[in-house]
Amino acid sequence: MSIKNLERRKFDTLVIGAGGGGLRSALQLAEADAHVAVVSKVFPTRSHTVAAQGGMNAALANVLPDNWHWHMYDTIKGSDYLGDQDAIEYMCRSAAHLVYELEHQGVPFSRMDSGKIYQRPFGGQSQNFGGEQAARTCAAADRTGHAILHTLYQQNIRAKTHFFDEYFAIDLIKDKDGFILGALVLEIETGEPLLIEAKTTLLATGGAGQLFRTNTNAHINTGDGLAMALRAGLPLQDMEFFQFHPTGLAGKGMLITEGARGEGGYLVNKDGERFMERYAPHAKDLASRDVVSRAIATEVREGRGCGVNADHVMLKLDHLGRDVLYKRLPGICDLSKTFMHIDPAEEPIPVFPTAHYTMGGIPTNRFGQVVVPVDQGEESIPGLYAVGECACVSVHGANRLGGNSLLDIVVFGRAAGNDIKKYLKTNRHHRLIDEKSVEQALAHLKRWDEPVGDGSESVNELRAELQKTMEDYCSVFRTEEILQQGLDKVLSLEQRMKNVRIQDQSKVFNTARIEAMELENLVDLAVATVKSALERKESRGAHSRIDYPDRDDVSWLKHSLYYKEGHRMDYKPVTLKPLSVDSFPPKPRVY
Amino acid sequence: MRFKIYRYNPETDKKPYMQDFVLDEVTDDMMLRDALILLKAKDETLTFRHSCGEGVCGSDAININGSNGLACKSRLSELKQPVEVRPLPGMPVIRDLVVDMEQFYHHYRAIKPYLTVHDPVPEVEFKQTPEQRDKLDGLYECILCGACTTSCPSFWWNPDKFRGPAALLQAYRFLADSRDQSTAERLQELDGPYRMFRCHSIMNCVNVCPKGLNPTEAIHNIKKLMIKDLI
């Protein structure tokens, strides 16, 4: 494919990714009569938002007293004070409105006798700034992500959004002045590239859970947008903070929602001890995810794990009764029966901390604009936005609270949509496309079209090695020595990518080629993650260093920024000043 | 374990064929999706859709030993050998196990699968009792995998006119929602000899649904609403 006969399309806005974040932005824009295209490598309802189970946080106070300010405090504490307090205030203030809006759009939330939306307790939630447990998570049984994603897709059908289903995004197109002008994408069915020119481009491509061997994520979660940003010369923020969900099905990875503990389930070790009472005397099993994951890993490390290999703990649910279980948690009952032959109404479920969520990402502000540091402050990249798991606003800081990611995607999906509307008013015309940038993107694609590498490596083996390396060298507990070894290993994998040759050179629905490009993306993100982790010499949230066991607010109350070129690190301050209320200054974090 | 897999690459094959595969590394807890991934590691041209691996994304519906289902929820130890794997029936094949789903999505869009409310919306949620909400159970969980519609003989005969079980299940999902205000329009839209009334209660859809849903019952309920509407 040469640049001359490259097919080109023009839109006001290009949205890459059709999960909740992308679809919520697209809806905002389509309803404002902007010409919007959504590109997704899978049919929209296959996006990974569909797998979110437990729910979405908003201080509706339907079950227990609540207000957004308490939610804000919990989120900041949960983030181990690395979250930006302006963005967190904005998110928590908007939450109730966004839930009501989703309800009006058709989300089948579970209900209380009063007819109001059902809310369940979740980890890290409190009333009155650290007091009693709150019940803040709005749920549609344990299929809340499915309910929200399908509803948002349905609303986009109504709004007649233009979809490019099964198109894979290759690279952003950028001009000399730093404007983002759209992206080169690949139609998977035909294998033909397509240039989508857009005045604004929004990345909503989700996280990179496929970095790790055992993960709760889908096959598609390869962090494509994050790697595209790196290749466009942009930094990634706080990549060392990767969330391990306490309760993945042991050895398999499928997610068992935190809602299981929210409904009253609890964890036990091989002695039948409810061990969370030792680690978090107040919140117990509903402490923050990083706390519970470390506790489980410690129990297993100290020989109190269950099973023949003593390599997991048990999640006990049978005391809740069959009726409650099958009413409130039908999805995980089905999962557990299908994949483990275990009926949770009768037996406990074996669980272990499992790679789950990318807290880091493309640095943005609370308007969804992608921002980079300049001299004394930061400036936005004109025409580029990012929302959801691929973005780092940062509302999750060093540890995300359960129930805050479904909230994140709709709050900032809408916010980015609104800001794009403003941008389009003042930038009414497409800029001239930078043909050199297009050529570069085409060259990237061509590398996989031709038998370039010597064929001594395969995509499949390298991916397995990468995932194993990340699991062994960049997991729940970390040290300088292990991280340094891990970095050497991922850097050598980066070199070995050059030798990969794909055998399948056909065009039509060539998934081997897609998987090769996804692996390229994962390798870049593995380096970003391990490098950022090696450099951060403290323990904070999900980043737990045995050699630096304490949080160090003097040296490390700052965001990491990783650049691909030269594997360079930079840092920027955390925004401690909220929009309207007083700041929550860092203090010791106990649950 | 032995497999017979439908192969077709439009660039190189004049017509489709069945290819034999043998996989040694099979364990008790493996699903068909795991096997397909291992086979693809040996022959990367083998092409199929898959994603979440836990039966919620709906990507990997295929025909397994003559019956539609999700590869990720089909346990190998429960399948008769050689496991015969084919694309969903009645759909144009793009390559190997990947079919063109556009016809299926078209019918889904056609039933207007979104809540329609004419009254002004409240500043809080619409009230809905638990009993009203219970009516949506067994309907909203659909993952649009297409297993039901492509197992339906009525759909095979009239793929352009009959909406098919998946779309009709979603039509009823909105008819059953206490918040929706376009019952008359929805019923009118489904009237006529083809769109819904091609359903002859063969119930293949119920037998294959990987989520245990019952489109036949939903269609029956729509018919009851139509009769109620008449009287």
Interface residues (C-beta under 8 A of the other chain):
Chain A: V42 F43 T45 R46 S47 H48 V50 A51 V99 Y100 E103 H104 Q105 G106 P108 F109 S110 R111 M112 D113 S114 G115 K116 I117 A140 R143 H146 A147 H150 T151 Q154 Q155 I157 R158 E189 A218 H219 I220 M254 L255 G331 D334 L335 T338 F339 S458 V459 N460 I502 Q503 D504 S506 K507 V508 F509 N510 T511 A512
Chain B: N9 P10 E11 T12 D29 K40 A41 E44 T45 T47 F48 R49 H50 S51 C52 G53 E54 G55 V56 C57 G58 S59 K73 I94 R95 D96 V98 M101 Y105 R109 K112 P113 Y114 L115 V117 V121 E123 V124 E125 F126 K127 Q128 T129 P130 Q132 R133 L136 Y140 E141 I143 L144 F174 D177 R179
